Amino acid sequence: MVFSSMIFELLEGVTTAQSWLKVVTFFCAWGLIWLPIAVGVSLAIRWHPGQPLTSEKKFPLLASLYLIVPLIVWGTMGVEGTSLADYGLSWNFSLLLSLVGGLGMAIFGLLLVFGLESGIGWVEWQWENVGKLRSQVLPILTLGLLIGLIEELIFRGILYNIFQSDLGLTLAAILSSLIFALTHLLWDQQDTLPQFPGLWLMGMILVLARLVDNGQLGLAWGLHAGWVWGLTCLDTAELITYTPQASPWFIGFNQNPLAGIAGISCLLLTGVLLVTLGGL
């Protein structure tokens, strides 16, 4: 009995190691392919490691990293013998409905949070800046959809599937969300570190969205894209300003919603809505 238990634990450790090996290989391959491209982009924008990474210089680096994702995904599917449908992307009308539903849910949550902050007197709306959005709202939506699609396919698709096959649903959700949060530290540690718990929780909520959506990524994609779209629109058009009375514990340190009670509450509310909709 003891011997069989030891064998079981050994086999479990092997399968765990296999899932981690696959994940490490995935990111190593992605990084090795991107490295020469990143060097070229860095030279073009005159940036080198150690210098502060401004938004203007971060965007071309991030764009070059994401542009090679189709190649990485194609290679992963070839090695694993999988398809996009296995990772939650079935191009059908159901996916479109879930995507639109996720977008609506995300925008509703943001309006609720900032509306509450406005009611308390911590946010002032700069309505005169609404005109700035006319030429930007669609490009920002497109950007949000692309970021959401790529990150959901990687973290809630490929990584989640790899871990889930060996470790089960709960550990797969925890680990894929943890890696999701850790990767954001690569770009800006000082600004991202206070958001780390919020980023991990965001990953967990997006895993829940995939489960509610019967294994599809449409709902998670819509939520992710909606949050990026809404927050980027507010920031780009400078639609809101925080008053001196605003508590950083509530609005988020450095005015980052995921680093405060408001952003965490928005994620938890989204989770409650998902559980209610999914009947879980």
ZADO-1210 file (C-alpha; in nm, 4 decimals, padded with zeros to 6 digits):
<atoms>
<atom x="00.0000" y="00.0000" z="00.0000" code="MET" pos="1"/>
<atom x="00.2786" y="00.2402" z="00.0960" code="VAL" pos="2"/>
<atom x="00.4782" y="00.1349" z="-00.2111" code="PHE" pos="3"/>
<atom x="00.1851" y="00.2027" z="-00.4455" code="SER" pos="4"/>
<atom x="00.1310" y="00.5426" z="-00.2822" code="SER" pos="5"/>
<atom x="00.4969" y="00.6298" z="-00.3417" code="MET" pos="6"/>
<atom x="00.4691" y="00.5242" z="-00.7077" code="ILE" pos="7"/>
<atom x="00.1588" y="00.7401" z="-00.7475" code="PHE" pos="8"/>
<atom x="00.3345" y="01.0443" z="-00.5992" code="GLU" pos="9"/>
<atom x="00.6353" y="00.9827" z="-00.8251" code="LEU" pos="10"/>
<atom x="00.4181" y="00.9642" z="-01.1364" code="LEU" pos="11"/>
<atom x="00.2299" y="01.2736" z="-01.0263" code="GLU" pos="12"/>
<atom x="00.5611" y="01.4572" z="-00.9893" code="GLY" pos="13"/>
<atom x="00.6667" y="01.3460" z="-01.3370" code="VAL" pos="14"/>
<atom x="00.3490" y="01.4737" z="-01.4996" code="THR" pos="15"/>
<atom x="00.3813" y="01.7974" z="-01.3050" code="THR" pos="16"/>
<atom x="00.7378" y="01.8327" z="-01.4294" code="ALA" pos="17"/>
<atom x="00.6183" y="01.7655" z="-01.7838" code="GLN" pos="18"/>
<atom x="00.3625" y="02.0456" z="-01.7687" code="SER" pos="19"/>
<atom x="00.6209" y="02.2893" z="-01.6338" code="TRP" pos="20"/>
<atom x="00.8693" y="02.1779" z="-01.8979" code="LEU" pos="21"/>
<atom x="00.6141" y="02.2518" z="-02.1688" code="LYS" pos="22"/>
<atom x="00.5415" y="02.5960" z="-02.0242" code="VAL" pos="23"/>
<atom x="00.9105" y="02.6845" z="-01.9868" code="VAL" pos="24"/>
<atom x="00.9787" y="02.5613" z="-02.3408" code="THR" pos="25"/>
<atom x="00.6902" y="02.7713" z="-02.4726" code="PHE" pos="26"/>
<atom x="00.8250" y="03.0936" z="-02.3210" code="PHE" pos="27"/>
<atom x="01.1871" y="03.0137" z="-02.4089" code="CYS" pos="28"/>
<atom x="01.0939" y="02.9575" z="-02.7740" code="ALA" pos="29"/>
<atom x="00.8916" y="03.2784" z="-02.7766" code="TRP" pos="30"/>
<atom x="01.1773" y="03.4726" z="-02.6180" code="GLY" pos="31"/>
<atom x="01.4467" y="03.3318" z="-02.8482" code="LEU" pos="32"/>
<atom x="01.2481" y="03.4165" z="-03.1604" code="ILE" pos="33"/>
<atom x="01.1717" y="03.7646" z="-03.0292" code="TRP" pos="34"/>
<atom x="01.5255" y="03.8454" z="-02.9058" code="LEU" pos="35"/>
<atom x="01.6801" y="03.9541" z="-03.2394" code="PRO" pos="36"/>
<atom x="01.3630" y="04.1460" z="-03.3235" code="ILE" pos="37"/>
<atom x="01.3709" y="04.3174" z="-02.9829" code="ALA" pos="38"/>
<atom x="01.7348" y="04.4177" z="-03.0358" code="VAL" pos="39"/>
<atom x="01.6478" y="04.5741" z="-03.3711" code="GLY" pos="40"/>
<atom x="01.3468" y="04.7582" z="-03.2286" code="VAL" pos="41"/>
<atom x="01.5494" y="04.8788" z="-02.9283" code="SER" pos="42"/>
<atom x="01.8144" y="05.0230" z="-03.1578" code="LEU" pos="43"/>
<atom x="01.5490" y="05.1891" z="-03.3723" code="ALA" pos="44"/>
<atom x="01.3819" y="05.3584" z="-03.0737" code="ILE" pos="45"/>
<atom x="01.7168" y="05.4275" z="-02.9041" code="ARG" pos="46"/>
<atom x="01.6411" y="05.2366" z="-02.5858" code="TRP" pos="47"/>
<atom x="01.8577" y="04.9914" z="-02.3943" code="HIS" pos="48"/>
<atom x="01.7951" y="04.7836" z="-02.0781" code="PRO" pos="49"/>
<atom x="01.8384" y="04.9915" z="-01.7667" code="GLY" pos="50"/>
<atom x="01.6714" y="05.2981" z="-01.9100" code="GLN" pos="51"/>
<atom x="01.3169" y="05.3920" z="-01.8020" code="PRO" pos="52"/>
<atom x="01.0652" y="05.2370" z="-02.0426" code="LEU" pos="53"/>
<atom x="00.8162" y="05.5066" z="-02.1398" code="THR" pos="54"/>
<atom x="00.4802" y="05.4279" z="-02.2993" code="SER" pos="55"/>
<atom x="00.6058" y="05.5529" z="-02.6354" code="GLU" pos="56"/>
<atom x="00.8993" y="05.3092" z="-02.6303" code="LYS" pos="57"/>
<atom x="00.7100" y="05.0260" z="-02.4648" code="LYS" pos="58"/>
<atom x="00.4491" y="05.0060" z="-02.7407" code="PHE" pos="59"/>
<atom x="00.6810" y="04.9089" z="-03.0310" code="PRO" pos="60"/>
<atom x="00.8553" y="04.6489" z="-02.8130" code="LEU" pos="61"/>
<atom x="00.5234" y="04.5008" z="-02.7021" code="LEU" pos="62"/>
<atom x="00.3888" y="04.5100" z="-03.0582" code="ALA" pos="63"/>
<atom x="00.6933" y="04.3228" z="-03.1892" code="SER" pos="64"/>
<atom x="00.6516" y="04.0610" z="-02.9154" code="LEU" pos="65"/>
<atom x="00.2844" y="04.0064" z="-02.9945" code="TYR" pos="66"/>
<atom x="00.3311" y="04.0012" z="-03.3714" code="LEU" pos="67"/>
<atom x="00.5149" y="03.6683" z="-03.3491" code="ILE" pos="68"/>
<atom x="00.2423" y="03.5056" z="-03.1384" code="VAL" pos="69"/>
<atom x="00.0743" y="03.3412" z="-03.4436" code="PRO" pos="70"/>
<atom x="00.4046" y="03.1651" z="-03.5181" code="LEU" pos="71"/>
<atom x="00.4406" y="03.0489" z="-03.1574" code="ILE" pos="72"/>
<atom x="00.0790" y="02.9284" z="-03.1431" code="VAL" pos="73"/>
<atom x="00.1160" y="02.7468" z="-03.4760" code="TRP" pos="74"/>
<atom x="00.4293" y="02.5729" z="-03.3488" code="GLY" pos="75"/>
<atom x="00.2581" y="02.4787" z="-03.0219" code="THR" pos="76"/>
<atom x="-00.0381" y="02.3286" z="-03.2043" code="MET" pos="77"/>
<atom x="00.1990" y="02.1270" z="-03.4233" code="GLY" pos="78"/>
<atom x="00.3908" y="01.9874" z="-03.1252" code="VAL" pos="79"/>
<atom x="00.0833" y="01.9233" z="-02.9107" code="GLU" pos="80"/>
<atom x="-00.1395" y="01.8021" z="-03.1933" code="GLY" pos="81"/>
<atom x="-00.4089" y="02.0523" z="-03.0984" code="THR" pos="82"/>
<atom x="-00.6191" y="02.3170" z="-03.2703" code="SER" pos="83"/>
<atom x="-00.7484" y="02.6640" z="-03.1866" code="LEU" pos="84"/>
<atom x="-01.0797" y="02.5043" z="-03.0902" code="ALA" pos="85"/>
<atom x="-00.8992" y="02.3041" z="-02.8201" code="ASP" pos="86"/>
<atom x="-00.7791" y="02.6328" z="-02.6725" code="TYR" pos="87"/>
<atom x="-01.1261" y="02.7876" z="-02.6746" code="GLY" pos="88"/>
<atom x="-01.1326" y="02.9637" z="-03.0104" code="LEU" pos="89"/>
<atom x="-01.4077" y="02.8273" z="-03.2333" code="SER" pos="90"/>
<atom x="-01.4874" y="03.0907" z="-03.4926" code="TRP" pos="91"/>
<atom x="-01.8681" y="03.0905" z="-03.4851" code="ASN" pos="92"/>
<atom x="-02.1626" y="03.3123" z="-03.3969" code="PHE" pos="93"/>
<atom x="-02.1603" y="03.1895" z="-03.0367" code="SER" pos="94"/>
<atom x="-01.8073" y="03.3258" z="-02.9927" code="LEU" pos="95"/>
<atom x="-01.9192" y="03.6650" z="-03.1268" code="LEU" pos="96"/>
<atom x="-02.2144" y="03.6787" z="-02.8864" code="LEU" pos="97"/>
<atom x="-01.9917" y="03.5939" z="-02.5908" code="SER" pos="98"/>
<atom x="-01.7360" y="03.8529" z="-02.7023" code="LEU" pos="99"/>
<atom x="-02.0001" y="04.1279" z="-02.7194" code="VAL" pos="100"/>
<atom x="-02.1435" y="04.0166" z="-02.3840" code="GLY" pos="101"/>
<atom x="-01.7998" y="04.0328" z="-02.2237" code="GLY" pos="102"/>
<atom x="-01.7377" y="04.3812" z="-02.3651" code="LEU" pos="103"/>
<atom x="-02.0693" y="04.5017" z="-02.2243" code="GLY" pos="104"/>
<atom x="-02.0055" y="04.3465" z="-01.8831" code="MET" pos="105"/>
<atom x="-01.6588" y="04.5057" z="-01.8616" code="ALA" pos="106"/>
<atom x="-01.7812" y="04.8550" z="-01.9550" code="ILE" pos="107"/>
<atom x="-02.0736" y="04.8249" z="-01.7122" code="PHE" pos="108"/>
<atom x="-01.8349" y="04.7378" z="-01.4293" code="GLY" pos="109"/>
<atom x="-01.6043" y="05.0311" z="-01.5073" code="LEU" pos="110"/>
<atom x="-01.8954" y="05.2764" z="-01.5254" code="LEU" pos="111"/>
<atom x="-02.0232" y="05.1456" z="-01.1925" code="LEU" pos="112"/>
<atom x="-01.6852" y="05.1901" z="-01.0219" code="VAL" pos="113"/>
<atom x="-01.6092" y="05.5364" z="-01.1593" code="PHE" pos="114"/>
<atom x="-01.9703" y="05.6431" z="-01.1077" code="GLY" pos="115"/>
<atom x="-01.9401" y="05.5453" z="-00.7407" code="LEU" pos="116"/>
<atom x="-01.6121" y="05.7331" z="-00.7072" code="GLU" pos="117"/>
<atom x="-01.7743" y="06.0355" z="-00.8708" code="SER" pos="118"/>
<atom x="-02.0683" y="06.0173" z="-00.6310" code="GLY" pos="119"/>
<atom x="-01.8330" y="06.0113" z="-00.3332" code="ILE" pos="120"/>
<atom x="-01.6559" y="06.3159" z="-00.4716" code="GLY" pos="121"/>
<atom x="-01.3248" y="06.1499" z="-00.5527" code="TRP" pos="122"/>
<atom x="-01.3558" y="06.1772" z="-00.9324" code="VAL" pos="123"/>
<atom x="-01.4342" y="06.4766" z="-01.1501" code="GLU" pos="124"/>
<atom x="-01.5407" y="06.4216" z="-01.5108" code="TRP" pos="125"/>
<atom x="-01.3809" y="06.6386" z="-01.7785" code="GLN" pos="126"/>
<atom x="-01.6683" y="06.6357" z="-02.0249" code="TRP" pos="127"/>
<atom x="-01.4996" y="06.8956" z="-02.2460" code="GLU" pos="128"/>
<atom x="-01.2491" y="06.6246" z="-02.3460" code="ASN" pos="129"/>
<atom x="-01.5103" y="06.3857" z="-02.4873" code="VAL" pos="130"/>
<atom x="-01.4377" y="06.5163" z="-02.8348" code="GLY" pos="131"/>
<atom x="-01.0894" y="06.3664" z="-02.8144" code="LYS" pos="132"/>
<atom x="-01.2443" y="06.0194" z="-02.8328" code="LEU" pos="133"/>
<atom x="-01.4082" y="06.0657" z="-03.1727" code="ARG" pos="134"/>
<atom x="-01.0964" y="05.9718" z="-03.3650" code="SER" pos="135"/>
<atom x="-00.9563" y="05.7353" z="-03.1029" code="GLN" pos="136"/>
<atom x="-01.2388" y="05.5180" z="-02.9738" code="VAL" pos="137"/>
<atom x="-01.2305" y="05.2669" z="-03.2628" code="LEU" pos="138"/>
<atom x="-00.8486" y="05.2365" z="-03.2809" code="PRO" pos="139"/>
<atom x="-00.8391" y="05.1843" z="-02.9033" code="ILE" pos="140"/>
<atom x="-01.1139" y="04.9206" z="-02.9316" code="LEU" pos="141"/>
<atom x="-00.9132" y="04.7437" z="-03.2030" code="THR" pos="142"/>
<atom x="-00.6040" y="04.7535" z="-02.9818" code="LEU" pos="143"/>
<atom x="-00.8026" y="04.6172" z="-02.6867" code="GLY" pos="144"/>
<atom x="-00.9443" y="04.3345" z="-02.8977" code="LEU" pos="145"/>
<atom x="-00.5975" y="04.2371" z="-03.0224" code="LEU" pos="146"/>
<atom x="-00.4402" y="04.2464" z="-02.6756" code="ILE" pos="147"/>
<atom x="-00.7333" y="04.0551" z="-02.5284" code="GLY" pos="148"/>
<atom x="-00.7246" y="03.7905" z="-02.8001" code="LEU" pos="149"/>
<atom x="-00.3496" y="03.7313" z="-02.7751" code="ILE" pos="150"/>
<atom x="-00.3321" y="03.7220" z="-02.3958" code="GLU" pos="151"/>
<atom x="-00.6433" y="03.5076" z="-02.3563" code="GLU" pos="152"/>
<atom x="-00.5191" y="03.2583" z="-02.6165" code="LEU" pos="153"/>
<atom x="-00.1854" y="03.2316" z="-02.4363" code="ILE" pos="154"/>
<atom x="-00.2845" y="03.2364" z="-02.0687" code="PHE" pos="155"/>
<atom x="-00.6438" y="03.1082" z="-02.0577" code="ARG" pos="156"/>
<atom x="-00.5943" y="02.8926" z="-02.3655" code="GLY" pos="157"/>
<atom x="-00.2534" y="02.7293" z="-02.4083" code="ILE" pos="158"/>
<atom x="-00.1105" y="02.7616" z="-02.0551" code="LEU" pos="159"/>
<atom x="-00.4371" y="02.6733" z="-01.8841" code="TYR" pos="160"/>
<atom x="-00.4800" y="02.3635" z="-02.1022" code="ASN" pos="161"/>
<atom x="-00.1238" y="02.2450" z="-02.0371" code="ILE" pos="162"/>
<atom x="-00.1596" y="02.2748" z="-01.6599" code="PHE" pos="163"/>
<atom x="-00.5180" y="02.1464" z="-01.6531" code="GLN" pos="164"/>
<atom x="-00.4294" y="01.8213" z="-01.8280" code="SER" pos="165"/>
<atom x="-00.1769" y="01.7345" z="-01.5566" code="ASP" pos="166"/>
<atom x="-00.2844" y="01.9217" z="-01.2434" code="LEU" pos="167"/>
<atom x="-00.6597" y="01.9698" z="-01.2657" code="GLY" pos="168"/>
<atom x="-00.8794" y="02.2760" z="-01.2927" code="LEU" pos="169"/>
<atom x="-00.7969" y="02.4568" z="-00.9669" code="THR" pos="170"/>
<atom x="-00.4178" y="02.4418" z="-00.9910" code="LEU" pos="171"/>
<atom x="-00.4324" y="02.5227" z="-01.3610" code="ALA" pos="172"/>
<atom x="-00.6321" y="02.8374" z="-01.2856" code="ALA" pos="173"/>
<atom x="-00.3981" y="02.9429" z="-01.0042" code="ILE" pos="174"/>
<atom x="-00.0730" y="02.8801" z="-01.1929" code="LEU" pos="175"/>
<atom x="-00.1779" y="03.0258" z="-01.5290" code="SER" pos="176"/>
<atom x="-00.3063" y="03.3377" z="-01.3482" code="SER" pos="177"/>
<atom x="00.0160" y="03.3629" z="-01.1481" code="LEU" pos="178"/>
<atom x="00.2271" y="03.3521" z="-01.4650" code="ILE" pos="179"/>
<atom x="-00.0104" y="03.6067" z="-01.6232" code="PHE" pos="180"/>
<atom x="00.0592" y="03.8461" z="-01.3340" code="ALA" pos="181"/>
<atom x="00.4343" y="03.7782" z="-01.3318" code="LEU" pos="182"/>
<atom x="00.4773" y="03.8553" z="-01.7023" code="THR" pos="183"/>
<atom x="00.3444" y="04.2068" z="-01.6451" code="HIS" pos="184"/>
<atom x="00.6383" y="04.2701" z="-01.4118" code="LEU" pos="185"/>
<atom x="00.8761" y="04.2391" z="-01.7066" code="LEU" pos="186"/>
<atom x="00.7738" y="04.5798" z="-01.8374" code="TRP" pos="187"/>
<atom x="00.7400" y="04.7985" z="-01.5280" code="ASP" pos="188"/>
<atom x="00.8159" y="04.6573" z="-01.1834" code="GLN" pos="189"/>
<atom x="00.7575" y="04.9757" z="-00.9826" code="GLN" pos="190"/>
<atom x="00.4134" y="05.0458" z="-01.1277" code="ASP" pos="191"/>
<atom x="00.3055" y="04.6833" z="-01.1636" code="THR" pos="192"/>
<atom x="00.4076" y="04.5418" z="-00.8251" code="LEU" pos="193"/>
<atom x="00.1192" y="04.7077" z="-00.6330" code="PRO" pos="194"/>
<atom x="-00.1164" y="04.5641" z="-00.8977" code="GLN" pos="195"/>
<atom x="00.0186" y="04.2102" z="-00.8696" code="PHE" pos="196"/>
<atom x="-00.2638" y="04.0695" z="-00.6492" code="PRO" pos="197"/>
<atom x="-00.5180" y="04.2398" z="-00.8732" code="GLY" pos="198"/>
<atom x="-00.3591" y="04.0995" z="-01.1880" code="LEU" pos="199"/>
<atom x="-00.3633" y="03.7492" z="-01.0390" code="TRP" pos="200"/>
<atom x="-00.7306" y="03.7903" z="-00.9422" code="LEU" pos="201"/>
<atom x="-00.8037" y="03.9208" z="-01.2915" code="MET" pos="202"/>
<atom x="-00.6523" y="03.6035" z="-01.4343" code="GLY" pos="203"/>
<atom x="-00.8692" y="03.3895" z="-01.2060" code="MET" pos="204"/>
<atom x="-01.1850" y="03.5789" z="-01.3087" code="ILE" pos="205"/>
<atom x="-01.0969" y="03.5298" z="-01.6758" code="LEU" pos="206"/>
<atom x="-01.0491" y="03.1545" z="-01.6186" code="VAL" pos="207"/>
<atom x="-01.3947" y="03.1558" z="-01.4572" code="LEU" pos="208"/>
<atom x="-01.5279" y="03.3331" z="-01.7670" code="ALA" pos="209"/>
<atom x="-01.3927" y="03.0550" z="-01.9875" code="ARG" pos="210"/>
<atom x="-01.5567" y="02.7908" z="-01.7681" code="LEU" pos="211"/>
<atom x="-01.8904" y="02.9760" z="-01.7749" code="VAL" pos="212"/>
<atom x="-01.8576" y="03.0018" z="-02.1528" code="ASP" pos="213"/>
<atom x="-01.8366" y="02.6216" z="-02.1848" code="ASN" pos="214"/>
<atom x="-01.4632" y="02.6201" z="-02.2486" code="GLY" pos="215"/>
<atom x="-01.4718" y="02.8979" z="-02.5090" code="GLN" pos="216"/>
<atom x="-01.2658" y="03.2180" z="-02.4829" code="LEU" pos="217"/>
<atom x="-01.5281" y="03.4583" z="-02.6179" code="GLY" pos="218"/>
<atom x="-01.6503" y="03.5865" z="-02.2805" code="LEU" pos="219"/>
<atom x="-01.2996" y="03.6126" z="-02.1325" code="ALA" pos="220"/>
<atom x="-01.1773" y="03.7850" z="-02.4489" code="TRP" pos="221"/>
<atom x="-01.4612" y="04.0377" z="-02.4316" code="GLY" pos="222"/>
<atom x="-01.4000" y="04.1147" z="-02.0636" code="LEU" pos="223"/>
<atom x="-01.0268" y="04.1597" z="-02.1157" code="HIS" pos="224"/>
<atom x="-01.0710" y="04.3763" z="-02.4251" code="ALA" pos="225"/>
<atom x="-01.3447" y="04.5810" z="-02.2556" code="GLY" pos="226"/>
<atom x="-01.1277" y="04.6633" z="-01.9556" code="TRP" pos="227"/>
<atom x="-00.8369" y="04.7647" z="-02.1796" code="VAL" pos="228"/>
<atom x="-01.0688" y="04.9673" z="-02.4024" code="TRP" pos="229"/>
<atom x="-01.2474" y="05.1500" z="-02.1223" code="GLY" pos="230"/>
<atom x="-00.9428" y="05.2354" z="-01.9121" code="LEU" pos="231"/>
<atom x="-00.7349" y="05.3396" z="-02.2135" code="THR" pos="232"/>
<atom x="-01.0137" y="05.5677" z="-02.3380" code="CYS" pos="233"/>
<atom x="-01.0398" y="05.7345" z="-01.9970" code="LEU" pos="234"/>
<atom x="-00.6633" y="05.7810" z="-01.9798" code="ASP" pos="235"/>
<atom x="-00.6027" y="05.8890" z="-02.3402" code="THR" pos="236"/>
<atom x="-00.8833" y="06.1461" z="-02.3488" code="ALA" pos="237"/>
<atom x="-00.8148" y="06.2553" z="-01.9884" code="GLU" pos="238"/>
<atom x="-01.1832" y="06.2162" z="-01.9090" code="LEU" pos="239"/>
<atom x="-01.1391" y="06.1970" z="-01.5324" code="ILE" pos="240"/>
<atom x="-00.9266" y="06.3601" z="-01.2667" code="THR" pos="241"/>
<atom x="-00.8999" y="06.2519" z="-00.9049" code="TYR" pos="242"/>
<atom x="-00.9657" y="06.5031" z="-00.6291" code="THR" pos="243"/>
<atom x="-00.7215" y="06.5505" z="-00.3387" code="PRO" pos="244"/>
<atom x="-00.9705" y="06.3728" z="-00.1115" code="GLN" pos="245"/>
<atom x="-00.9463" y="06.0488" z="-00.3109" code="ALA" pos="246"/>
<atom x="-00.8086" y="05.7636" z="-00.1021" code="SER" pos="247"/>
<atom x="-00.5244" y="05.5740" z="-00.2768" code="PRO" pos="248"/>
<atom x="-00.6355" y="05.2608" z="-00.0927" code="TRP" pos="249"/>
<atom x="-00.9687" y="05.2841" z="-00.2751" code="PHE" pos="250"/>
<atom x="-00.8849" y="05.4296" z="-00.6190" code="ILE" pos="251"/>
<atom x="-00.5523" y="05.2431" z="-00.6401" code="GLY" pos="252"/>
<atom x="-00.1961" y="05.3462" z="-00.5726" code="PHE" pos="253"/>
<atom x="-00.0479" y="05.5622" z="-00.8500" code="ASN" pos="254"/>
<atom x="-00.4089" y="05.5800" z="-00.9739" code="GLN" pos="255"/>
<atom x="-00.3951" y="05.2199" z="-01.0987" code="ASN" pos="256"/>
<atom x="-00.7407" y="05.0653" z="-01.0378" code="PRO" pos="257"/>
<atom x="-00.6041" y="04.7133" z="-00.9885" code="LEU" pos="258"/>
<atom x="-00.3900" y="04.8433" z="-00.7009" code="ALA" pos="259"/>
<atom x="-00.6911" y="04.9524" z="-00.4958" code="GLY" pos="260"/>
<atom x="-01.0178" y="04.8411" z="-00.3408" code="ILE" pos="261"/>
<atom x="-01.2253" y="04.9772" z="-00.6305" code="ALA" pos="262"/>
<atom x="-01.0550" y="04.7645" z="-00.8952" code="GLY" pos="263"/>
<atom x="-01.0541" y="04.4525" z="-00.6791" code="ILE" pos="264"/>
<atom x="-01.4232" y="04.5050" z="-00.6024" code="SER" pos="265"/>
<atom x="-01.4981" y="04.5416" z="-00.9741" code="CYS" pos="266"/>
<atom x="-01.3282" y="04.2074" z="-01.0413" code="LEU" pos="267"/>
<atom x="-01.5119" y="04.0372" z="-00.7545" code="LEU" pos="268"/>
<atom x="-01.8454" y="04.1771" z="-00.8754" code="LEU" pos="269"/>
<atom x="-01.7668" y="04.0434" z="-01.2227" code="THR" pos="270"/>
<atom x="-01.6934" y="03.7051" z="-01.0677" code="GLY" pos="271"/>
<atom x="-02.0286" y="03.7062" z="-00.8864" code="VAL" pos="272"/>
<atom x="-02.2078" y="03.7933" z="-01.2123" code="LEU" pos="273"/>
<atom x="-02.0254" y="03.5133" z="-01.3951" code="LEU" pos="274"/>
<atom x="-02.1147" y="03.2587" z="-01.1270" code="VAL" pos="275"/>
<atom x="-02.4771" y="03.3743" z="-01.1372" code="THR" pos="276"/>
<atom x="-02.4950" y="03.3592" z="-01.5163" code="LEU" pos="277"/>
<atom x="-02.3207" y="03.0243" z="-01.5296" code="GLY" pos="278"/>
<atom x="-02.5207" y="02.8679" z="-01.2490" code="GLY" pos="279"/>
<atom x="-02.1999" y="02.7448" z="-01.0854" code="LEU" pos="280"/>
</atoms>
